[in-house]
C-alpha cells in the first residue's frame, strides 16, 4: 500500500491500469443522497472485520429496477465481459450497513432480500450520504459506496423456490446437509452461499461473513462430490483442458489414477499481489484438507473439476496450473477462477497416452518454465508408482 501512496496512479507498479483510480472514475460520477431506491439483484454482504460484531447489508443499484438489476450480481454473465465492465457494475452497488452480532440473525427485511431468487425493489435511508469508497478483495466481488443504514423497506415480496423455503424452515437440519440438499436440487451455489451468509440455514443459526460462506459452500459441496467420485472408474488416458479469462490462464490435467488434487498458482511479475512474481503449491490426496493457504481460489478451481468428473461418473487425479498476468489489474473475486475453469471443462480435452506428452503441451501455453511448477513431488502415487519429481 505504501507503494500505491507514492505512485498515485502513475504506473510505478507496472500494471496496465490502476485499480484504485479505475474504481474512482466510476463512482465519482454517482450522485448519492441520504436515501436510494432500486432493485437489489438480490445481493447481500456480511463483512468479516470486527467479528463477531460485523457489518452487514443489502446492496442496491440506485434507480435500477426489474431484470436490469440482475447484471449487478451475475458472474455467469460477467465471464464474457471485460474487467472494466464488471468493475463498473459492482461499483454502482450501494451497500446499506448495520452492525450486529453474528448470533442476532433476525435482521428482516435484509434476510427477505437474501432469501429471494429474483430482484426486489428496495428503498434505503442512511444516517448520512454513503461514502464513495474503494474496496476490492481476492475472494469477494468488488463493493461500491457504503453508508450506515437508518431504515430499509422492501417494496416487493421475495420469490422463494419451494425447496429453499422448505430447507430454510427446517431448524433440525444442520447447515452442511442443508447446503448439500439445496445443491442436489439444482439451486445455484451463489444462492446457497447467500442463504448461508444470511444465517438462514442450519440448527444453530448465525450470520456468516460472505467470504467465509463462499469458501464453506464450495468446500462442503466439494467434499461431498469427492466421496461420490471415489466409487467411479478412473478415466482411461491423460486429458488436458485449458482456458483463460481476465488475465488468468489455467492448464487442467486429469491423470488416469485415483483421486487427488494439486494446484500450482503462479503470479507473474508486476501482478496484483506480487511485484516480483511468486509460485505457490497446495493440494490434497484422497482426504480433503481443512483450509488452503491459497484461500478461496483453491476450492473454486477444485469444485469446477469435481463437477465435471461427477457428471461423467469418472474419477481422476487433478493437477492444475494457474498463471496470473498483469492484465488482471483488479481483483474481481474467486468466481473468476470457478467460472474460467467451468468454461475450460466444457471444451474438448486434448488426450495423451503418457504424462510427458501432456506436460510438453502445457509448456507451450505457459510462460513460466517447467522447472518452476514441476519441481516438487506434488502428485503422490500415480504414474506407475512414480512421482512428478522424476520428470
C-alpha positions as CSV (number, residue, x, y, z in Angstrom):
1,X,0.0,0.0,0.0
2,X,3.0,2.4,0.6
3,X,3.9,1.9,-3.0
4,X,0.4,3.0,-4.0
5,X,0.7,6.1,-1.9
6,X,3.9,7.1,-3.6
7,X,2.7,6.1,-7.1
8,X,-0.8,7.8,-7.0
9,X,-1.7,6.1,-10.3
10,X,1.4,6.9,-12.3
11,X,2.1,3.3,-13.1
12,X,5.2,2.6,-10.9
13,X,3.9,-0.9,-10.3
14,X,3.9,-1.8,-14.0
15,X,0.2,-2.7,-14.1
16,X,-1.8,-1.8,-17.2
17,X,-4.4,0.1,-15.1
18,X,-4.6,1.3,-11.5
19,X,-7.5,-0.5,-9.8
20,X,-7.9,2.4,-7.3
21,X,-8.2,5.0,-9.9
22,X,-10.4,2.9,-12.2
23,X,-12.8,2.4,-9.3
24,X,-12.8,6.1,-8.6
25,X,-13.6,7.0,-12.2
26,X,-16.8,5.0,-11.9
27,X,-18.1,6.1,-8.5
28,X,-17.1,9.8,-8.8
29,X,-20.0,10.2,-11.3
30,X,-22.5,8.8,-8.8
31,X,-24.8,11.3,-7.0
32,X,-26.0,9.7,-3.8
33,X,-28.0,11.5,-1.1
34,X,-29.2,10.2,2.2
35,X,-31.6,7.7,0.5
36,X,-31.7,5.5,-2.5
37,X,-34.3,3.4,-4.3
38,X,-33.6,0.5,-6.6
39,X,-33.8,-3.3,-7.0
40,X,-31.3,-5.4,-5.2
41,X,-30.2,-8.2,-7.6
42,X,-30.5,-9.6,-4.8
43,X,-27.1,-9.0,-3.3
44,X,-26.3,-9.4,0.4
45,X,-23.0,-9.0,2.2
46,X,-21.7,-9.8,5.6
47,X,-18.2,-8.4,6.4
48,X,-15.6,-10.3,8.4
49,X,-13.8,-7.4,10.2
50,X,-14.6,-7.0,13.9
51,X,-16.1,-10.5,14.0
52,X,-18.3,-11.5,15.8
53,X,-19.8,-7.9,15.6
54,X,-19.9,-7.5,11.9
55,X,-21.2,-5.0,9.3
56,X,-23.9,-6.5,7.1
57,X,-26.2,-5.1,4.5
58,X,-28.1,-5.3,1.2
59,X,-26.5,-4.0,-1.9
60,X,-28.7,-1.8,-4.1
61,X,-28.0,-0.1,-7.5
62,X,-29.8,3.3,-7.4
63,X,-32.6,3.8,-9.9
64,X,-32.1,0.3,-11.5
65,X,-35.2,-1.9,-11.4
66,X,-36.5,-5.3,-12.5
67,X,-34.4,-7.6,-14.6
68,X,-31.9,-4.9,-15.2
69,X,-30.6,-5.3,-11.7
70,X,-29.5,-8.9,-12.3
71,X,-26.4,-7.8,-14.1
72,X,-25.1,-6.2,-10.9
73,X,-24.6,-9.7,-9.4
74,X,-24.2,-12.1,-12.3
75,X,-20.9,-14.0,-12.6
76,X,-22.4,-16.2,-15.3
77,X,-22.9,-13.2,-17.5
78,X,-19.7,-11.3,-16.4
79,X,-17.5,-14.1,-17.7
80,X,-18.0,-12.7,-21.3
81,X,-17.4,-9.1,-20.2
82,X,-14.2,-7.1,-19.6
83,X,-12.7,-6.3,-16.2
84,X,-13.8,-2.7,-16.7
85,X,-17.4,-3.8,-17.3
86,X,-17.5,-5.8,-14.1
87,X,-15.9,-3.0,-12.0
88,X,-18.5,-0.6,-13.4
89,X,-21.4,-2.8,-12.4
90,X,-20.2,-3.6,-9.0
91,X,-19.0,0.0,-8.2
92,X,-22.6,1.2,-8.7
93,X,-24.0,-1.0,-6.0
94,X,-24.5,0.9,-2.7
95,X,-24.2,-1.1,0.5
96,X,-26.6,-0.4,3.3
97,X,-24.7,-1.2,6.5
98,X,-25.8,-2.1,10.0
99,X,-23.6,-3.5,12.7
100,X,-24.8,-6.6,14.5
101,X,-23.6,-9.7,16.4
102,X,-23.5,-12.8,14.2
103,X,-25.9,-14.6,16.5
104,X,-28.5,-11.9,16.1
105,X,-29.9,-13.4,12.9
106,X,-33.3,-11.7,13.0
107,X,-32.4,-8.8,10.6
108,X,-35.5,-8.7,8.4
109,X,-36.0,-7.2,5.9
110,X,-32.4,-7.8,4.9
111,X,-33.0,-11.5,5.1
112,X,-36.0,-11.2,2.9
113,X,-33.7,-9.8,0.2
114,X,-31.2,-12.6,0.7
115,X,-34.0,-15.2,0.6
116,X,-35.3,-14.1,-2.8
117,X,-34.3,-15.6,-6.1
118,X,-35.4,-12.5,-8.1
119,X,-34.7,-8.8,-7.8
120,X,-36.6,-6.9,-5.2
121,X,-37.4,-3.2,-5.2
122,X,-35.9,-1.8,-2.1
123,X,-35.6,1.7,-0.5
124,X,-32.8,2.6,1.9
125,X,-32.4,5.6,4.1
126,X,-28.9,6.4,5.6
127,X,-27.7,8.4,8.6
128,X,-25.7,10.4,6.1
129,X,-24.9,10.1,2.4
130,X,-22.8,7.0,1.7
131,X,-19.0,7.3,1.4
132,X,-17.6,6.8,-2.1
133,X,-15.2,4.1,-1.0
134,X,-12.8,1.9,-3.0
135,X,-12.9,-1.8,-2.0
136,X,-11.5,-4.8,-3.8
137,X,-10.9,-8.3,-2.5
138,X,-9.4,-11.5,-3.7
139,X,-12.4,-13.6,-2.7
140,X,-15.4,-11.2,-2.7
141,X,-16.8,-9.3,-5.7
142,X,-15.9,-5.6,-5.8
143,X,-18.1,-3.5,-3.5
144,X,-19.2,0.1,-4.1
145,X,-20.1,3.0,-1.8
146,X,-21.5,2.2,1.7
147,X,-23.4,4.0,4.4
148,X,-24.8,3.4,7.8
149,X,-28.4,2.3,7.4
150,X,-31.3,4.1,9.2
151,X,-34.2,2.3,7.6
152,X,-34.8,-0.3,4.9
153,X,-38.1,-1.0,3.2
154,X,-38.6,-3.9,0.8
155,X,-41.4,-3.0,-1.7
156,X,-41.8,-6.5,-3.2
157,X,-42.4,-10.0,-1.8
158,X,-39.5,-12.3,-2.1
159,X,-39.7,-15.0,-4.7
160,X,-38.6,-18.2,-3.0
161,X,-38.4,-21.7,-4.6
162,X,-40.3,-24.4,-2.8
163,X,-37.1,-26.4,-1.9
164,X,-35.4,-23.3,-0.5
165,X,-38.5,-22.4,1.6
166,X,-38.7,-25.9,3.0
167,X,-34.9,-26.0,3.8
168,X,-34.9,-22.6,5.4
169,X,-37.9,-23.6,7.6
170,X,-36.2,-26.8,8.8
171,X,-34.4,-25.9,12.1
172,X,-33.5,-29.6,12.7
173,X,-31.3,-29.8,9.5
174,X,-27.7,-28.9,10.0
175,X,-26.0,-26.4,7.7
176,X,-23.9,-28.9,5.8
177,X,-26.8,-31.2,5.0
178,X,-28.9,-28.2,4.0
179,X,-26.2,-27.0,1.6
180,X,-25.9,-30.4,0.0
181,X,-29.7,-30.9,-0.3
182,X,-30.1,-27.5,-2.0
183,X,-27.2,-28.2,-4.3
184,X,-28.7,-31.6,-5.3
185,X,-32.0,-29.8,-6.2
186,X,-30.2,-27.6,-8.6
187,X,-30.0,-24.4,-6.5
188,X,-27.1,-22.3,-7.7
189,X,-24.0,-22.2,-5.4
190,X,-24.2,-18.4,-5.3
191,X,-27.7,-18.6,-4.0
192,X,-26.8,-21.2,-1.4
193,X,-23.9,-19.0,-0.3
194,X,-26.2,-16.1,0.2
195,X,-28.6,-18.1,2.3
196,X,-25.7,-19.4,4.5
197,X,-24.2,-16.0,4.9
198,X,-27.6,-14.5,5.9
199,X,-28.0,-17.1,8.8
200,X,-30.9,-18.9,7.1
201,X,-29.5,-22.4,7.2
202,X,-28.7,-24.9,10.0
203,X,-29.6,-25.6,13.5
204,X,-27.7,-23.0,15.5
205,X,-28.0,-20.2,13.0
206,X,-25.7,-17.2,12.8
207,X,-24.6,-14.7,10.2
208,X,-21.5,-15.9,8.3
209,X,-19.1,-13.5,6.7
210,X,-19.6,-13.7,3.0
211,X,-16.0,-14.5,2.1
212,X,-16.2,-17.5,4.6
213,X,-19.6,-18.6,3.3
214,X,-18.3,-18.7,-0.3
215,X,-15.4,-21.0,0.6
216,X,-17.6,-23.0,3.0
217,X,-20.2,-23.7,0.4
218,X,-17.6,-24.8,-2.2
219,X,-15.8,-26.9,0.3
220,X,-18.9,-28.7,1.6
221,X,-20.1,-29.5,-1.9
222,X,-16.6,-30.4,-3.0
223,X,-16.1,-32.9,-0.1
224,X,-19.5,-34.5,-0.9
225,X,-18.5,-34.9,-4.6
226,X,-15.2,-36.4,-3.6
227,X,-16.9,-39.1,-1.6
228,X,-19.1,-40.0,-4.6
229,X,-16.5,-40.0,-7.3
230,X,-14.2,-42.3,-5.3
231,X,-16.6,-45.1,-6.3
232,X,-16.3,-44.4,-10.0
233,X,-13.9,-45.9,-12.5
234,X,-10.8,-43.8,-13.5
235,X,-10.5,-42.1,-16.8
236,X,-8.5,-44.1,-19.4
237,X,-6.0,-41.6,-20.6
238,X,-4.4,-38.2,-19.8
239,X,-6.8,-35.4,-20.5
240,X,-5.7,-31.8,-20.8
241,X,-8.1,-28.8,-20.7
242,X,-7.1,-25.1,-20.8
243,X,-8.8,-21.7,-20.6
244,X,-8.0,-18.1,-20.0
245,X,-10.1,-15.2,-18.8
246,X,-9.3,-11.8,-17.2
247,X,-5.6,-12.5,-17.3
248,X,-5.9,-15.8,-15.5
249,X,-4.7,-18.8,-17.6
250,X,-5.4,-22.4,-16.5
251,X,-4.0,-25.7,-17.5
252,X,-6.0,-28.6,-16.1
253,X,-4.5,-32.0,-16.4
254,X,-6.6,-35.1,-15.5
255,X,-4.5,-38.1,-14.8
256,X,-5.8,-41.7,-15.1
257,X,-5.4,-42.5,-11.4
258,X,-7.4,-42.4,-8.1
259,X,-8.5,-39.0,-6.9
260,X,-6.0,-36.5,-5.7
261,X,-5.9,-32.7,-6.2
262,X,-2.9,-30.4,-6.6
263,X,-2.8,-26.8,-7.8
264,X,0.1,-24.5,-8.6
265,X,-0.6,-20.8,-8.5
266,X,1.8,-18.6,-10.4
267,X,1.7,-14.8,-10.1
268,X,3.9,-13.2,-12.8
269,X,5.9,-10.1,-12.2
270,X,4.0,-6.8,-11.7
271,X,0.8,-8.6,-11.0
272,X,-1.8,-7.6,-8.5
273,X,-0.5,-9.3,-5.4
274,X,3.1,-9.7,-6.4
275,X,5.5,-7.2,-7.9
276,X,8.4,-9.8,-8.1
277,X,6.3,-12.8,-9.0
278,X,5.8,-16.0,-6.9
279,X,4.8,-19.6,-7.2
280,X,2.7,-21.4,-4.5
281,X,1.8,-25.1,-4.3
282,X,-1.1,-26.7,-2.4
283,X,-3.1,-29.9,-2.6
284,X,-4.6,-33.0,-1.1
285,X,-4.8,-36.7,-1.7
286,X,-8.0,-38.7,-1.0
287,X,-8.8,-36.8,2.2
288,X,-9.7,-33.2,1.7
289,X,-7.8,-30.7,3.9
290,X,-9.5,-28.2,6.1
291,X,-8.2,-24.9,4.7
292,X,-5.8,-23.9,1.9
293,X,-3.1,-21.3,2.0
294,X,-4.3,-20.3,-1.4
295,X,-7.7,-19.2,0.0
296,X,-11.0,-19.4,-1.8
297,X,-9.4,-19.9,-5.2
298,X,-8.2,-23.4,-4.2
299,X,-11.8,-24.5,-3.6
300,X,-13.2,-22.6,-6.6
301,X,-11.0,-24.5,-9.0
302,X,-11.5,-27.8,-7.3
303,X,-15.3,-27.8,-7.3
304,X,-15.4,-27.0,-11.1
305,X,-13.3,-30.0,-12.0
306,X,-15.1,-32.2,-9.4
307,X,-18.5,-31.3,-11.0
308,X,-17.1,-32.3,-14.4
309,X,-15.9,-35.7,-13.2
310,X,-19.1,-36.3,-11.3
311,X,-21.2,-35.6,-14.3
312,X,-19.1,-38.1,-16.3
313,X,-19.2,-40.7,-13.4
314,X,-15.4,-40.9,-13.5
315,X,-12.6,-40.1,-11.2
316,X,-9.1,-38.9,-11.8
317,X,-6.1,-37.2,-10.2
318,X,-6.3,-33.5,-10.8
319,X,-3.3,-31.2,-11.5
320,X,-3.9,-27.5,-12.2
321,X,-1.5,-24.7,-13.1
322,X,-2.9,-21.2,-12.7
323,X,-0.8,-18.4,-14.3
324,X,-1.9,-14.9,-13.4
325,X,-0.8,-12.0,-15.7
326,X,-0.5,-8.2,-15.1
327,X,-3.6,-7.8,-17.3
328,X,-5.6,-9.0,-14.2
329,X,-5.4,-5.4,-12.9
330,X,-8.3,-5.5,-10.4
331,X,-9.3,-8.4,-8.1
332,X,-12.9,-9.5,-9.0
333,X,-13.3,-12.4,-6.6
334,X,-12.9,-16.2,-6.6
335,X,-15.8,-16.5,-9.1
336,X,-13.3,-15.7,-11.8
337,X,-11.5,-19.0,-11.0
338,X,-14.6,-21.2,-10.9
339,X,-16.2,-19.7,-14.0
340,X,-13.0,-19.8,-16.0
341,X,-12.4,-23.4,-15.1
342,X,-16.0,-24.2,-15.7
343,X,-15.7,-22.8,-19.3
344,X,-12.4,-24.8,-19.8
345,X,-14.0,-28.0,-18.7
346,X,-16.8,-27.6,-21.3
347,X,-14.3,-27.8,-24.1
348,X,-12.9,-31.0,-25.8
349,X,-9.8,-32.2,-24.0
350,X,-6.5,-32.9,-25.6
351,X,-5.8,-36.6,-25.0
352,X,-2.4,-38.2,-24.4
353,X,-1.1,-41.7,-23.8
354,X,1.7,-40.6,-21.4
355,X,2.4,-37.9,-18.9
356,X,5.5,-36.5,-20.7
357,X,3.5,-35.5,-23.8
358,X,0.8,-33.9,-21.7
359,X,3.3,-31.8,-19.8
360,X,5.1,-30.8,-23.1
361,X,1.8,-29.4,-24.4
362,X,1.2,-27.5,-21.1
363,X,4.6,-25.9,-21.6
364,X,3.7,-24.4,-24.9
365,X,0.9,-22.3,-23.3
366,X,2.6,-21.4,-20.1
367,X,5.1,-18.5,-19.8
368,X,6.7,-19.9,-16.6
369,X,9.5,-22.6,-17.2
370,X,8.5,-26.1,-16.3
371,X,11.1,-26.5,-13.5
372,X,9.3,-23.8,-11.5
373,X,5.9,-25.5,-11.5
374,X,7.0,-29.2,-11.7
375,X,9.9,-29.3,-9.3
376,X,8.2,-30.9,-6.3
377,X,6.5,-34.2,-5.5
378,X,3.1,-32.7,-6.0
379,X,1.1,-35.7,-7.0
380,X,1.5,-38.9,-5.0
381,X,1.1,-42.5,-6.0
382,X,0.3,-42.1,-9.7
383,X,2.1,-42.9,-12.9
384,X,3.1,-46.5,-12.1
385,X,4.3,-45.6,-8.6
386,X,6.4,-42.8,-9.9
387,X,6.1,-39.1,-8.8
388,X,6.3,-35.9,-10.7
389,X,9.8,-35.4,-9.2
390,X,11.1,-38.0,-11.6
391,X,10.3,-35.7,-14.6
